[in-house]
């Protein structure tokens, strides 16, 4: 829900809060009716894959910098 600046600053939030609450209530009802589809589990797995890929890429970049004559004790670009 979006309020005009005038309503926001004036504290006129009651209608927008009620509309948002009703909207969320309907979305929850539909989700309960639909049941678990496995979609969230797949989203979590994809997020995990991305994090692992990012870590591997970060480690390779750090290793390359250390091989290029950088002292690993000093670290480079946040690399230990």
Secondary structure, 3 states (H helix, E strand, C coil): CCCCHHHHHHCCCHHHHHHHHHHHHHHHHHHHHHCCCCHHHHHHHHHHHHHHHHHHHHHHHHHHHHHCCCCCCCCCCCCC
